[in-house]
């Protein structure tokens, strides 16, 4: 089980024995579909964040606002 956390500058995933952080500016691409956000660190490495993991719609909208300050959120077929 992982915990996803975010603020204006940093995104983090953590589990009991590991943790990973990335500055929002260092993402190279952001995609979404009906159920997930895909946060690409490079061409092959990404995190997927289930939309159901947000506590409520307001928290998800706050996350989107942070991402949109730095990146376009793409949809459709990933190329």
C-alpha positions as a LaTeX table, in Angstrom:
\begin{tabular}{lrrr}
\hline
Residue & $x$ (\AA) & $y$ (\AA) & $z$ (\AA) \\
\hline
Unk1 & 0.00 & 0.00 & 0.00 \\
Unk2 & 1.40 & 3.37 & $-1.05$ \\
Unk3 & 0.53 & 6.84 & 0.15 \\
Unk4 & 0.46 & 9.66 & $-2.38$ \\
Unk5 & 1.01 & 13.21 & $-1.12$ \\
Unk6 & 1.48 & 16.51 & $-2.90$ \\
Unk7 & 1.94 & 20.21 & $-2.42$ \\
Unk8 & 2.63 & 23.16 & $-4.72$ \\
Unk9 & 6.16 & 21.96 & $-5.56$ \\
Unk10 & 6.55 & 18.28 & $-4.80$ \\
Unk11 & 4.81 & 14.94 & $-5.32$ \\
Unk12 & 5.65 & 11.92 & $-3.21$ \\
Unk13 & 4.85 & 8.23 & $-2.99$ \\
Unk14 & 5.70 & 6.37 & 0.18 \\
Unk15 & 5.32 & 2.93 & 1.68 \\
Unk16 & 6.60 & 1.58 & 4.99 \\
Unk17 & 10.08 & 0.81 & 3.65 \\
Unk18 & 10.54 & 3.22 & 0.76 \\
Unk19 & 9.80 & 6.73 & $-0.40$ \\
Unk20 & 10.10 & 8.58 & $-3.69$ \\
Unk21 & 9.70 & 12.29 & $-4.40$ \\
Unk22 & 9.70 & 14.39 & $-7.53$ \\
Unk23 & 9.47 & 18.11 & $-8.12$ \\
Unk24 & 6.38 & 18.94 & $-10.19$ \\
Unk25 & 8.60 & 20.80 & $-12.68$ \\
Unk26 & 10.57 & 17.61 & $-13.43$ \\
Unk27 & 7.58 & 15.70 & $-14.78$ \\
Unk28 & 7.86 & 15.36 & $-18.55$ \\
Unk29 & 4.22 & 14.52 & $-19.26$ \\
Unk30 & 0.88 & 14.09 & $-17.52$ \\
Unk31 & $-1.97$ & 11.99 & $-18.91$ \\
Unk32 & $-5.34$ & 11.01 & $-17.53$ \\
Unk33 & $-8.15$ & 8.62 & $-18.30$ \\
Unk34 & $-11.42$ & 7.99 & $-16.52$ \\
Unk35 & $-9.74$ & 6.28 & $-13.55$ \\
Unk36 & $-6.10$ & 7.36 & $-13.31$ \\
Unk37 & $-3.52$ & 10.11 & $-13.65$ \\
Unk38 & $-0.22$ & 9.04 & $-15.23$ \\
Unk39 & 2.74 & 11.17 & $-14.10$ \\
Unk40 & 5.72 & 10.55 & $-16.39$ \\
Unk41 & 9.23 & 11.10 & $-15.03$ \\
Unk42 & 10.74 & 10.21 & $-18.42$ \\
Unk43 & 9.72 & 8.12 & $-21.45$ \\
Unk44 & 9.53 & 4.84 & $-19.50$ \\
Unk45 & 9.05 & 5.67 & $-15.83$ \\
Unk46 & 5.80 & 6.92 & $-14.44$ \\
Unk47 & 3.52 & 6.84 & $-11.45$ \\
Unk48 & $-0.15$ & 6.12 & $-11.86$ \\
Unk49 & $-2.45$ & 7.70 & $-9.32$ \\
Unk50 & $-5.99$ & 6.33 & $-8.98$ \\
Unk51 & $-8.57$ & 9.09 & $-9.03$ \\
Unk52 & $-10.41$ & 7.15 & $-6.32$ \\
Unk53 & $-7.46$ & 7.76 & $-3.98$ \\
Unk54 & $-8.33$ & 11.44 & $-3.51$ \\
Unk55 & $-10.30$ & 12.15 & $-0.35$ \\
Unk56 & $-12.90$ & 14.17 & $-2.23$ \\
Unk57 & $-13.51$ & 16.10 & $-5.45$ \\
Unk58 & $-12.02$ & 19.29 & $-3.98$ \\
Unk59 & $-8.71$ & 17.55 & $-3.23$ \\
Unk60 & $-8.57$ & 16.22 & $-6.79$ \\
Unk61 & $-9.33$ & 19.69 & $-8.18$ \\
Unk62 & $-6.51$ & 21.14 & $-6.05$ \\
Unk63 & $-4.14$ & 18.49 & $-7.45$ \\
Unk64 & $-5.25$ & 19.33 & $-11.02$ \\
Unk65 & $-4.70$ & 23.04 & $-10.41$ \\
Unk66 & $-1.13$ & 22.38 & $-9.23$ \\
Unk67 & $-0.37$ & 20.20 & $-12.24$ \\
Unk68 & $-1.95$ & 22.64 & $-14.69$ \\
Unk69 & 0.34 & 25.42 & $-13.45$ \\
Unk70 & 3.26 & 23.39 & $-14.84$ \\
Unk71 & 1.91 & 20.96 & $-17.45$ \\
Unk72 & $-0.92$ & 20.24 & $-19.82$ \\
Unk73 & $-2.96$ & 17.19 & $-18.80$ \\
Unk74 & $-3.40$ & 15.06 & $-21.92$ \\
Unk75 & $-6.10$ & 12.51 & $-22.65$ \\
Unk76 & $-6.63$ & 9.91 & $-25.34$ \\
Unk77 & $-4.13$ & 7.41 & $-26.70$ \\
Unk78 & $-0.64$ & 7.72 & $-25.25$ \\
Unk79 & 2.08 & 7.87 & $-27.91$ \\
\hline
\end{tabular}
